[in-house]
Amino acid sequence: MDNRSDLLDMTFEELKEALTAMGFPAYRAKQIHQWLYSGRLDINEMTNLPKNMRERLSGEFIAGGLKIAKKLVSEIDGTRKYLFELKDGNIIESVLMKYRYGYSVCLSTQVGCRMGCAFCASAGLGMVRNLTVGELLAQVLAISNDIGERIGHIVLMGIGEPFDNYDNVLEFMRRINREDTLNISFRKMTVSTCGIVPRILEFAREGIPVNLSVSLHAPNDEIRQRIMPIARKWSFDELLAACKEYTKITSRRITYEYSMIENVNDSAEHAKMLAEKLKGTLCHVNLIPVNKVEGTAFSKSSKARIEDFRRTLEKYGIAVTVRRELGSDIMAACGQLRRNNIT
């Protein structure tokens, strides 16, 4: 395992302190900082640094600590899935999607996941560790460098539960918002949680206008507890109460993610039950035809059932959309990412 420190884990001030401690002039920090956030993650490519400095830095530091192990491109819609190998040999996945407004990346926040949602490819793989701030940044920078284009939107909805890696995720979002890094607007970032109630309330008080997405996937406790173990810790009503408090504090709309699973949560009764609980709240519901995942018995709802579900929510005045499926032929769609082998 590579035990060198990661330059991307450092703030600009920490980078400056590290360089001066090594005897290098402080102004070199700005040069390195510019290289890093331009996507150059090889210290030896920082050509305006003296060769002896690059050699010494390479002996003590890495930049990002990941490499593209494999890249898959969808023949359907051009979505790209990246398998990244981390410095400890673990594998994570990230997805690049192109929309009319530009490029968006879906990032992983952990190696593995402890949440165990029954319909997700990461379930059963177990939790290994949190990703560092540098590893979060490196996913964006490596993809941007690979396509030669700027990434404008960030979605923290890949492998892992972002609020289970709260401090690093928060620092990452604040870091990429800075004008001297990637200058990505908070309003173009989305963080997703399966429902860690205390973190939702804490996040509401952070004062940053990041979009919040909550994985609901059921209209009641009975179904939610069956498919999402976290629901045994915080009830449906506790989760909705936290979400209402979030909207009260922030005045920001919450998106509820709802995977449509055939004969599990997709009946007309389920739609009415969900509508009754959400009506009058500041929200948007995103219906997701559940994607096929090896090892699960779940199938996606029929188009007719999804459409009926959508119409029922709309009758109650709830904003609702059906998610467009991207990258399903390369297992890059919602719920299909996993801590994979490079095969």
Secondary structure, 3 states (H helix, E strand, C coil): CCCCEEHHHCCHHHHHHHHHHCCCCCCHHHHHHHHHHCCCCCHHHCCCCCHHHHHHHHHHEECCCEEEEEEEECCCCCCEEEEEEECCCCEEEEEEEEECCEEEEECCCEEECCCCCCCCCCCCCCEEEECCHHHHHHHHHHHHHHHCCCCCEEEECCCCCHHHHHHHHHHHHHHHHCCCCCCCCHHHEEEEECCCHHHHHHHHCCCCCCEEEEECCCCCHHHHHHHCHHHHCCCHHHHHHHHHHHHHHHCCCEEEEEEEECCCCCCHHHHHHHHHHHCCCCEEEEEEECCCCCCCCCCECCHHHHHHHHHHHHHCCCEEEECCCCCHHHCCCCCCCCCCCCC
